[in-house]
């Protein structure tokens, strides 16, 4: 900010005030952080298995469309049945979307980066087609958006809404916290988590040890997609309570990748990184009015965070490779010395 001629103290003060100054802004900050936690978890699972799941946006979009469609199609069901059903279908849609690149990678060796990037566009335009051509007219409020889901299908909790002065905070934060704990437990305390991490470190050694790398690849991508699908469910049943045609890929997918990298893939790190990103995004909206700082500077700050996180990983990778070369050179040198000693001993 100082470089561009703005007062950084006034800017950041305005950001904190706009994101944490009242119970309503706190509610909006938590609401923004909720889908980021879930997409970051999804990226973390795939990354632990050694894969770069760039398809989080498309997988979240699948979960969003599927959950809203189910909520509107079966609106006569009681809340105790409809809400779990819509959540399950949304997670299942995201899991199916992620299983496609998982299977292709496991059995054909295709790059999950290329496949997921292409699938993002496929799911984006497929969602538009579904709204325009597949949903019943009774589900639509206009050509490009559905009606709101009923109160018995909504993730909004009246107590939270009342406390935060009608903010968009919803029960999705409970889902996100449960997912944080479950994924920590799965990755650190179960055989499946050990297998995923093993395949990520060395798939060939894992195969030699009896771990099916193909099965683990597919399972890790399915888990990743299910978590991204849950992020879409939170958007559809919680934040917006409907679906509307998207003009581009969902930002929660790419932001979730940054949150996961900043949080080093850990549950605690992801939680606080998501809160930080949410404070930047929500608080940044108040900076132009209160401090005269343009919102675009917030995106520069976020990009700077991602850049320095990426540089950190790059430096660590280079240092690891350098250390590995030094170890190999040391081993080769020792082997040559042992060979010479044996040869000299034989001559004597």
C-alpha beads as a LAMMPS data file, in Angstrom:
LAMMPS data file: protein, C-alpha beads

348 atoms
347 bonds

1 atom types
1 bond types

-500.0 500.0 xlo xhi
-500.0 500.0 ylo yhi
-500.0 500.0 zlo zhi

Masses

1 110.0

Atoms # bond

1 1 1 0.000 0.000 0.000
2 1 1 2.821 2.367 0.887
3 1 1 4.412 1.829 -2.523
4 1 1 1.208 2.918 -4.273
5 1 1 0.773 5.939 -2.028
6 1 1 -1.821 4.649 0.428
7 1 1 -1.723 4.607 4.204
8 1 1 -1.183 0.943 5.203
9 1 1 -2.206 1.524 8.832
10 1 1 -5.507 3.088 7.801
11 1 1 -6.012 0.380 5.183
12 1 1 -5.462 -2.587 7.478
13 1 1 -7.419 -0.922 10.291
14 1 1 -10.331 -0.566 7.904
15 1 1 -9.920 -4.195 6.820
16 1 1 -10.085 -5.501 10.398
17 1 1 -13.032 -3.262 11.211
18 1 1 -14.929 -4.335 8.076
19 1 1 -14.362 -8.062 8.706
20 1 1 -14.398 -8.369 12.507
21 1 1 -15.876 -5.105 13.723
22 1 1 -19.451 -6.306 14.350
23 1 1 -21.205 -9.613 14.851
24 1 1 -22.614 -9.327 11.322
25 1 1 -19.188 -8.891 9.724
26 1 1 -17.846 -11.755 11.839
27 1 1 -20.685 -13.901 10.495
28 1 1 -19.847 -12.941 6.912
29 1 1 -16.169 -13.688 7.498
30 1 1 -16.941 -17.151 8.872
31 1 1 -19.373 -17.734 6.001
32 1 1 -16.671 -16.888 3.441
33 1 1 -14.151 -19.122 5.207
34 1 1 -16.402 -22.198 5.337
35 1 1 -16.162 -23.363 1.684
36 1 1 -12.457 -22.486 1.655
37 1 1 -11.857 -24.921 4.521
38 1 1 -13.554 -27.717 2.595
39 1 1 -11.842 -27.095 -0.761
40 1 1 -8.489 -26.712 1.030
41 1 1 -9.030 -30.054 2.736
42 1 1 -9.858 -31.606 -0.623
43 1 1 -6.677 -30.251 -2.151
44 1 1 -4.655 -31.405 0.863
45 1 1 -5.851 -35.015 0.533
46 1 1 -4.975 -35.184 -3.168
47 1 1 -1.675 -33.414 -2.563
48 1 1 -0.764 -35.932 0.153
49 1 1 -1.153 -38.658 -2.479
50 1 1 1.143 -36.729 -4.815
51 1 1 -1.503 -35.173 -7.077
52 1 1 -2.427 -31.609 -7.949
53 1 1 -6.216 -31.452 -8.032
54 1 1 -6.970 -28.260 -9.949
55 1 1 -10.539 -29.454 -10.551
56 1 1 -11.837 -28.322 -7.147
57 1 1 -13.883 -25.560 -8.771
58 1 1 -15.690 -27.947 -11.090
59 1 1 -16.200 -30.516 -8.337
60 1 1 -17.646 -27.855 -6.000
61 1 1 -19.923 -26.719 -8.829
62 1 1 -21.202 -30.277 -9.248
63 1 1 -21.986 -30.434 -5.534
64 1 1 -23.749 -27.078 -5.671
65 1 1 -26.002 -28.003 -8.611
66 1 1 -26.782 -31.497 -7.324
67 1 1 -27.668 -30.422 -3.772
68 1 1 -29.959 -27.588 -4.898
69 1 1 -31.603 -29.804 -7.521
70 1 1 -32.361 -32.483 -4.911
71 1 1 -33.604 -29.895 -2.413
72 1 1 -36.039 -28.473 -4.968
73 1 1 -37.101 -31.801 -6.503
74 1 1 -37.951 -33.423 -3.142
75 1 1 -39.161 -30.360 -1.263
76 1 1 -42.016 -32.313 0.307
77 1 1 -39.636 -34.424 2.390
78 1 1 -39.101 -33.480 6.050
79 1 1 -35.927 -31.597 6.968
80 1 1 -34.464 -34.552 8.872
81 1 1 -34.460 -36.536 5.601
82 1 1 -34.022 -33.852 2.954
83 1 1 -30.980 -32.047 4.362
84 1 1 -28.824 -35.196 4.829
85 1 1 -29.981 -36.444 1.411
86 1 1 -29.034 -33.193 -0.337
87 1 1 -25.674 -33.081 1.458
88 1 1 -24.941 -36.705 0.524
89 1 1 -25.891 -36.220 -3.128
90 1 1 -23.776 -33.059 -3.351
91 1 1 -20.742 -34.827 -1.890
92 1 1 -21.381 -37.803 -4.196
93 1 1 -21.512 -35.523 -7.254
94 1 1 -18.173 -33.966 -6.318
95 1 1 -16.684 -37.414 -5.678
96 1 1 -17.858 -38.665 -9.086
97 1 1 -16.398 -35.591 -10.795
98 1 1 -13.025 -36.243 -9.143
99 1 1 -13.115 -39.990 -9.779
100 1 1 -12.846 -39.390 -13.542
101 1 1 -9.309 -37.909 -13.462
102 1 1 -8.419 -40.366 -10.687
103 1 1 -9.256 -43.403 -12.816
104 1 1 -7.553 -41.916 -15.869
105 1 1 -4.394 -41.262 -13.857
106 1 1 -4.390 -44.665 -12.164
107 1 1 -4.939 -46.810 -15.270
108 1 1 -3.710 -44.678 -18.179
109 1 1 -1.136 -42.377 -16.586
110 1 1 -2.822 -39.205 -17.844
111 1 1 -1.938 -35.914 -16.182
112 1 1 -4.545 -35.042 -13.548
113 1 1 -3.652 -31.354 -14.018
114 1 1 -4.685 -31.297 -17.679
115 1 1 -7.759 -33.474 -17.147
116 1 1 -9.087 -31.478 -14.186
117 1 1 -8.549 -28.154 -15.973
118 1 1 -10.592 -29.407 -18.944
119 1 1 -13.255 -30.865 -16.664
120 1 1 -13.661 -27.500 -14.936
121 1 1 -14.975 -26.073 -18.206
122 1 1 -17.072 -29.148 -18.965
123 1 1 -18.813 -28.964 -15.583
124 1 1 -19.206 -25.189 -15.871
125 1 1 -21.105 -25.412 -19.164
126 1 1 -22.925 -28.576 -18.086
127 1 1 -24.316 -26.711 -15.071
128 1 1 -25.592 -23.980 -17.386
129 1 1 -27.200 -26.598 -19.634
130 1 1 -28.898 -28.244 -16.646
131 1 1 -30.447 -24.954 -15.515
132 1 1 -31.588 -24.013 -19.008
133 1 1 -32.794 -27.387 -20.247
134 1 1 -33.117 -30.015 -17.515
135 1 1 -34.626 -28.383 -14.452
136 1 1 -38.395 -28.075 -14.264
137 1 1 -39.720 -24.575 -14.882
138 1 1 -41.288 -24.614 -11.432
139 1 1 -37.732 -24.713 -9.998
140 1 1 -36.630 -21.544 -11.791
141 1 1 -37.117 -17.940 -10.781
142 1 1 -35.558 -16.712 -14.031
143 1 1 -33.793 -18.152 -17.034
144 1 1 -30.450 -18.249 -15.238
145 1 1 -31.303 -18.989 -11.605
146 1 1 -33.402 -21.313 -9.476
147 1 1 -35.838 -20.390 -6.765
148 1 1 -34.689 -20.436 -3.155
149 1 1 -34.645 -23.775 -1.381
150 1 1 -37.254 -24.208 1.335
151 1 1 -36.478 -23.537 4.982
152 1 1 -36.575 -27.300 5.624
153 1 1 -33.711 -27.753 3.116
154 1 1 -31.619 -24.781 4.203
155 1 1 -28.429 -24.944 6.246
156 1 1 -29.259 -21.592 7.841
157 1 1 -29.590 -21.818 11.624
158 1 1 -31.892 -19.195 13.114
159 1 1 -29.808 -18.800 16.283
160 1 1 -26.656 -18.064 14.262
161 1 1 -28.541 -15.717 11.939
162 1 1 -30.057 -13.809 14.854
163 1 1 -26.719 -13.516 16.659
164 1 1 -24.948 -12.220 13.530
165 1 1 -27.743 -9.838 12.504
166 1 1 -28.939 -11.876 9.523
167 1 1 -25.527 -12.594 8.007
168 1 1 -25.032 -15.510 5.622
169 1 1 -23.366 -17.698 8.267
170 1 1 -24.894 -21.166 8.284
171 1 1 -24.528 -24.723 9.492
172 1 1 -21.853 -25.306 6.870
173 1 1 -19.256 -24.210 9.424
174 1 1 -20.276 -27.207 11.552
175 1 1 -19.818 -29.483 8.522
176 1 1 -16.415 -27.909 7.866
177 1 1 -15.242 -28.392 11.464
178 1 1 -16.401 -32.023 11.441
179 1 1 -14.589 -32.555 8.127
180 1 1 -11.415 -31.027 9.591
181 1 1 -11.434 -33.479 12.481
182 1 1 -12.378 -36.495 10.359
183 1 1 -9.698 -35.851 7.748
184 1 1 -7.070 -35.284 10.442
185 1 1 -8.060 -38.609 11.983
186 1 1 -8.135 -40.438 8.641
187 1 1 -4.794 -39.086 7.446
188 1 1 -2.914 -39.484 10.736
189 1 1 -4.544 -42.401 12.557
190 1 1 -5.808 -44.874 9.945
191 1 1 -4.316 -47.350 7.492
192 1 1 -5.928 -45.497 4.575
193 1 1 -4.191 -42.257 5.547
194 1 1 -0.857 -44.062 5.828
195 1 1 -1.361 -45.591 2.377
196 1 1 -2.244 -42.213 0.844
197 1 1 0.857 -40.594 2.320
198 1 1 3.029 -43.552 1.297
199 1 1 1.870 -43.406 -2.311
200 1 1 2.497 -39.668 -2.296
201 1 1 6.073 -40.168 -1.117
202 1 1 6.951 -43.089 -3.398
203 1 1 4.345 -45.024 -5.412
204 1 1 6.871 -47.625 -6.579
205 1 1 8.000 -48.442 -3.053
206 1 1 4.353 -48.564 -1.990
207 1 1 3.575 -51.127 -4.689
208 1 1 6.568 -53.161 -3.592
209 1 1 5.268 -53.048 -0.002
210 1 1 1.887 -54.401 -1.094
211 1 1 -0.040 -51.109 -1.221
212 1 1 -2.139 -50.783 -4.370
213 1 1 -1.141 -47.397 -5.763
214 1 1 -3.977 -47.477 -8.311
215 1 1 -6.644 -48.014 -5.663
216 1 1 -5.081 -45.384 -3.410
217 1 1 -4.944 -42.835 -6.241
218 1 1 -8.641 -43.291 -6.990
219 1 1 -9.687 -43.245 -3.326
220 1 1 -7.695 -40.081 -2.605
221 1 1 -9.254 -38.297 -5.585
222 1 1 -12.740 -39.429 -4.565
223 1 1 -12.182 -38.076 -1.035
224 1 1 -10.832 -34.836 -2.482
225 1 1 -13.835 -34.438 -4.770
226 1 1 -16.326 -35.270 -2.015
227 1 1 -14.887 -32.491 0.163
228 1 1 -15.042 -30.050 -2.748
229 1 1 -18.621 -31.180 -3.385
230 1 1 -19.448 -30.362 0.252
231 1 1 -18.098 -26.858 -0.352
232 1 1 -20.599 -26.544 -3.192
233 1 1 -23.359 -27.838 -0.910
234 1 1 -22.543 -25.090 1.595
235 1 1 -22.776 -22.501 -1.181
236 1 1 -26.083 -23.857 -2.467
237 1 1 -27.949 -24.680 0.733
238 1 1 -26.255 -22.211 3.042
239 1 1 -24.709 -19.069 1.606
240 1 1 -26.930 -18.428 -1.446
241 1 1 -29.736 -20.993 -0.956
242 1 1 -30.193 -21.373 -4.693
243 1 1 -28.158 -21.938 -7.841
244 1 1 -27.510 -19.417 -10.583
245 1 1 -25.566 -19.704 -13.830
246 1 1 -21.865 -19.058 -13.298
247 1 1 -19.839 -16.913 -15.671
248 1 1 -16.579 -18.650 -14.804
249 1 1 -14.937 -21.202 -12.547
250 1 1 -15.715 -20.850 -8.842
251 1 1 -13.068 -18.864 -6.995
252 1 1 -13.408 -21.084 -3.908
253 1 1 -11.589 -23.847 -5.767
254 1 1 -8.444 -21.868 -6.561
255 1 1 -8.537 -19.973 -3.260
256 1 1 -8.833 -23.310 -1.472
257 1 1 -5.596 -24.460 -3.110
258 1 1 -3.830 -21.365 -1.785
259 1 1 -5.340 -21.859 1.678
260 1 1 -4.116 -25.455 1.758
261 1 1 -0.583 -24.510 0.697
262 1 1 -0.432 -21.666 3.216
263 1 1 -1.683 -23.977 5.962
264 1 1 0.883 -26.640 4.974
265 1 1 -1.950 -29.143 4.510
266 1 1 -2.595 -29.501 8.256
267 1 1 -6.083 -29.241 9.751
268 1 1 -5.182 -26.388 12.121
269 1 1 -3.210 -24.562 9.450
270 1 1 -6.057 -24.823 6.943
271 1 1 -8.564 -23.464 9.473
272 1 1 -6.553 -20.344 10.295
273 1 1 -5.475 -19.823 6.675
274 1 1 -9.124 -19.886 5.584
275 1 1 -9.992 -17.309 8.252
276 1 1 -7.094 -15.123 7.049
277 1 1 -8.202 -15.292 3.411
278 1 1 -11.779 -14.557 4.450
279 1 1 -10.682 -11.513 6.469
280 1 1 -8.778 -10.248 3.438
281 1 1 -11.741 -10.715 1.114
282 1 1 -14.521 -9.472 3.394
283 1 1 -12.444 -6.701 4.961
284 1 1 -11.146 -5.605 1.591
285 1 1 -14.662 -4.611 0.548
286 1 1 -14.686 -1.872 3.201
287 1 1 -11.240 -0.480 2.415
288 1 1 -12.273 1.720 -0.571
289 1 1 -14.967 3.484 1.491
290 1 1 -13.165 3.833 4.820
291 1 1 -9.538 4.292 3.767
292 1 1 -9.704 5.037 0.043
293 1 1 -7.648 1.930 -0.711
294 1 1 -8.795 0.076 -3.861
295 1 1 -9.969 -3.505 -3.434
296 1 1 -7.519 -4.653 -6.095
297 1 1 -4.695 -4.223 -3.581
298 1 1 -6.239 -7.018 -1.538
299 1 1 -5.807 -9.327 -4.513
300 1 1 -2.172 -8.202 -4.732
301 1 1 -1.694 -9.091 -1.057
302 1 1 -3.284 -12.520 -1.612
303 1 1 -1.142 -13.082 -4.702
304 1 1 1.951 -12.088 -2.700
305 1 1 1.079 -14.621 -0.002
306 1 1 0.701 -17.350 -2.620
307 1 1 3.972 -16.287 -4.272
308 1 1 6.003 -16.440 -1.078
309 1 1 4.415 -19.759 -0.085
310 1 1 5.332 -21.111 -3.513
311 1 1 8.896 -19.788 -3.220
312 1 1 9.182 -21.477 0.168
313 1 1 8.198 -24.835 -1.341
314 1 1 10.574 -24.290 -4.275
315 1 1 13.522 -23.495 -1.998
316 1 1 12.795 -26.538 0.160
317 1 1 12.607 -28.720 -2.964
318 1 1 15.922 -27.401 -4.286
319 1 1 17.604 -27.891 -0.899
320 1 1 16.238 -31.435 -0.686
321 1 1 17.553 -32.273 -4.153
322 1 1 20.942 -30.746 -3.342
323 1 1 21.169 -32.749 -0.115
324 1 1 20.157 -35.895 -1.977
325 1 1 22.907 -35.361 -4.570
326 1 1 25.450 -34.808 -1.798
327 1 1 24.402 -38.062 -0.122
328 1 1 24.640 -39.977 -3.419
329 1 1 28.065 -38.473 -4.116
330 1 1 29.231 -39.369 -0.601
331 1 1 28.004 -42.945 -0.986
332 1 1 29.725 -43.278 -4.388
333 1 1 32.955 -41.879 -2.977
334 1 1 32.852 -44.281 -0.047
335 1 1 32.167 -47.203 -2.397
336 1 1 35.173 -46.305 -4.542
337 1 1 37.398 -46.044 -1.478
338 1 1 36.216 -49.437 -0.218
339 1 1 36.893 -50.930 -3.643
340 1 1 40.402 -49.530 -3.752
341 1 1 41.135 -50.821 -0.242
342 1 1 39.947 -54.308 -1.169
343 1 1 42.034 -54.229 -4.346
344 1 1 45.149 -53.161 -2.477
345 1 1 44.545 -55.845 0.156
346 1 1 44.263 -58.447 -2.579
347 1 1 47.575 -57.392 -4.133
348 1 1 49.363 -57.577 -0.811

Bonds

1 1 1 2
2 1 2 3
3 1 3 4
4 1 4 5
5 1 5 6
6 1 6 7
7 1 7 8
8 1 8 9
9 1 9 10
10 1 10 11
11 1 11 12
12 1 12 13
13 1 13 14
14 1 14 15
15 1 15 16
16 1 16 17
17 1 17 18
18 1 18 19
19 1 19 20
20 1 20 21
21 1 21 22
22 1 22 23
23 1 23 24
24 1 24 25
25 1 25 26
26 1 26 27
27 1 27 28
28 1 28 29
29 1 29 30
30 1 30 31
31 1 31 32
32 1 32 33
33 1 33 34
34 1 34 35
35 1 35 36
36 1 36 37
37 1 37 38
38 1 38 39
39 1 39 40
40 1 40 41
41 1 41 42
42 1 42 43
43 1 43 44
44 1 44 45
45 1 45 46
46 1 46 47
47 1 47 48
48 1 48 49
49 1 49 50
50 1 50 51
51 1 51 52
52 1 52 53
53 1 53 54
54 1 54 55
55 1 55 56
56 1 56 57
57 1 57 58
58 1 58 59
59 1 59 60
60 1 60 61
61 1 61 62
62 1 62 63
63 1 63 64
64 1 64 65
65 1 65 66
66 1 66 67
67 1 67 68
68 1 68 69
69 1 69 70
70 1 70 71
71 1 71 72
72 1 72 73
73 1 73 74
74 1 74 75
75 1 75 76
76 1 76 77
77 1 77 78
78 1 78 79
79 1 79 80
80 1 80 81
81 1 81 82
82 1 82 83
83 1 83 84
84 1 84 85
85 1 85 86
86 1 86 87
87 1 87 88
88 1 88 89
89 1 89 90
90 1 90 91
91 1 91 92
92 1 92 93
93 1 93 94
94 1 94 95
95 1 95 96
96 1 96 97
97 1 97 98
98 1 98 99
99 1 99 100
100 1 100 101
101 1 101 102
102 1 102 103
103 1 103 104
104 1 104 105
105 1 105 106
106 1 106 107
107 1 107 108
108 1 108 109
109 1 109 110
110 1 110 111
111 1 111 112
112 1 112 113
113 1 113 114
114 1 114 115
115 1 115 116
116 1 116 117
117 1 117 118
118 1 118 119
119 1 119 120
120 1 120 121
121 1 121 122
122 1 122 123
123 1 123 124
124 1 124 125
125 1 125 126
126 1 126 127
127 1 127 128
128 1 128 129
129 1 129 130
130 1 130 131
131 1 131 132
132 1 132 133
133 1 133 134
134 1 134 135
135 1 135 136
136 1 136 137
137 1 137 138
138 1 138 139
139 1 139 140
140 1 140 141
141 1 141 142
142 1 142 143
143 1 143 144
144 1 144 145
145 1 145 146
146 1 146 147
147 1 147 148
148 1 148 149
149 1 149 150
150 1 150 151
151 1 151 152
152 1 152 153
153 1 153 154
154 1 154 155
155 1 155 156
156 1 156 157
157 1 157 158
158 1 158 159
159 1 159 160
160 1 160 161
161 1 161 162
162 1 162 163
163 1 163 164
164 1 164 165
165 1 165 166
166 1 166 167
167 1 167 168
168 1 168 169
169 1 169 170
170 1 170 171
171 1 171 172
172 1 172 173
173 1 173 174
174 1 174 175
175 1 175 176
176 1 176 177
177 1 177 178
178 1 178 179
179 1 179 180
180 1 180 181
181 1 181 182
182 1 182 183
183 1 183 184
184 1 184 185
185 1 185 186
186 1 186 187
187 1 187 188
188 1 188 189
189 1 189 190
190 1 190 191
191 1 191 192
192 1 192 193
193 1 193 194
194 1 194 195
195 1 195 196
196 1 196 197
197 1 197 198
198 1 198 199
199 1 199 200
200 1 200 201
201 1 201 202
202 1 202 203
203 1 203 204
204 1 204 205
205 1 205 206
206 1 206 207
207 1 207 208
208 1 208 209
209 1 209 210
210 1 210 211
211 1 211 212
212 1 212 213
213 1 213 214
214 1 214 215
215 1 215 216
216 1 216 217
217 1 217 218
218 1 218 219
219 1 219 220
220 1 220 221
221 1 221 222
222 1 222 223
223 1 223 224
224 1 224 225
225 1 225 226
226 1 226 227
227 1 227 228
228 1 228 229
229 1 229 230
230 1 230 231
231 1 231 232
232 1 232 233
233 1 233 234
234 1 234 235
235 1 235 236
236 1 236 237
237 1 237 238
238 1 238 239
239 1 239 240
240 1 240 241
241 1 241 242
242 1 242 243
243 1 243 244
244 1 244 245
245 1 245 246
246 1 246 247
247 1 247 248
248 1 248 249
249 1 249 250
250 1 250 251
251 1 251 252
252 1 252 253
253 1 253 254
254 1 254 255
255 1 255 256
256 1 256 257
257 1 257 258
258 1 258 259
259 1 259 260
260 1 260 261
261 1 261 262
262 1 262 263
263 1 263 264
264 1 264 265
265 1 265 266
266 1 266 267
267 1 267 268
268 1 268 269
269 1 269 270
270 1 270 271
271 1 271 272
272 1 272 273
273 1 273 274
274 1 274 275
275 1 275 276
276 1 276 277
277 1 277 278
278 1 278 279
279 1 279 280
280 1 280 281
281 1 281 282
282 1 282 283
283 1 283 284
284 1 284 285
285 1 285 286
286 1 286 287
287 1 287 288
288 1 288 289
289 1 289 290
290 1 290 291
291 1 291 292
292 1 292 293
293 1 293 294
294 1 294 295
295 1 295 296
296 1 296 297
297 1 297 298
298 1 298 299
299 1 299 300
300 1 300 301
301 1 301 302
302 1 302 303
303 1 303 304
304 1 304 305
305 1 305 306
306 1 306 307
307 1 307 308
308 1 308 309
309 1 309 310
310 1 310 311
311 1 311 312
312 1 312 313
313 1 313 314
314 1 314 315
315 1 315 316
316 1 316 317
317 1 317 318
318 1 318 319
319 1 319 320
320 1 320 321
321 1 321 322
322 1 322 323
323 1 323 324
324 1 324 325
325 1 325 326
326 1 326 327
327 1 327 328
328 1 328 329
329 1 329 330
330 1 330 331
331 1 331 332
332 1 332 333
333 1 333 334
334 1 334 335
335 1 335 336
336 1 336 337
337 1 337 338
338 1 338 339
339 1 339 340
340 1 340 341
341 1 341 342
342 1 342 343
343 1 343 344
344 1 344 345
345 1 345 346
346 1 346 347
347 1 347 348
